[in-house]
């Protein structure tokens, strides 16, 4: 989804006639996508930290 959204964003931003509504919609979708990416990154980071801690206990 993020890749498709980035392609759409690039295309829309190249258009000189993009409306305020289109740009607002794009900003909302990008915000949602970035929120998802951040959540996944934090989750993976927490799991990596947990695995490191478990290795240090051995």
C-alpha positions as CSV (number, residue, x, y, z in Angstrom):
1,X,0.0,0.0,0.0
2,X,2.8,2.5,0.9
3,X,4.4,2.1,-2.5
4,X,1.2,2.7,-4.4
5,X,0.5,5.7,-2.2
6,X,4.0,7.2,-2.8
7,X,3.5,6.7,-6.6
8,X,0.1,8.5,-6.4
9,X,1.6,11.3,-4.3
10,X,4.5,11.8,-6.7
11,X,2.0,12.0,-9.6
12,X,-0.4,14.3,-7.9
13,X,2.4,16.7,-6.8
14,X,3.6,17.0,-10.3
15,X,0.2,18.3,-11.4
16,X,0.0,22.0,-11.3
17,X,-3.7,21.9,-10.9
18,X,-4.1,19.7,-7.9
19,X,-6.9,21.0,-5.8
20,X,-6.8,21.7,-2.1
21,X,-9.2,18.8,-1.5
22,X,-7.0,16.4,-3.4
23,X,-3.9,17.5,-1.5
24,X,-5.8,17.3,1.8
25,X,-6.9,13.8,0.9
26,X,-3.3,12.8,0.0
27,X,-2.0,14.3,3.2
28,X,-4.5,12.3,5.2
29,X,-3.6,9.0,3.4
30,X,0.1,9.7,3.9
31,X,-0.4,10.4,7.6
32,X,-2.3,7.1,7.9
33,X,0.4,5.2,6.1
34,X,3.2,6.8,8.1
35,X,1.4,6.0,11.3
36,X,1.2,2.3,10.3
37,X,4.9,2.3,9.3
38,X,5.9,3.8,12.7
39,X,3.7,1.3,14.6
40,X,5.4,-1.6,12.8
41,X,8.9,-0.2,13.3
42,X,8.3,0.3,17.0
43,X,6.9,-3.2,17.3
44,X,9.9,-4.7,15.6
45,X,12.3,-2.6,17.6
46,X,10.7,-3.8,20.8
47,X,10.9,-7.4,19.7
48,X,14.6,-7.0,18.8
49,X,15.4,-5.4,22.1
50,X,13.6,-8.3,23.9
51,X,15.6,-10.8,21.9
52,X,18.9,-9.0,22.8
53,X,17.9,-9.0,26.4
54,X,17.2,-12.7,26.3
55,X,20.5,-13.4,24.7
56,X,22.3,-11.4,27.4
57,X,20.6,-13.5,30.1
58,X,22.0,-16.8,28.7
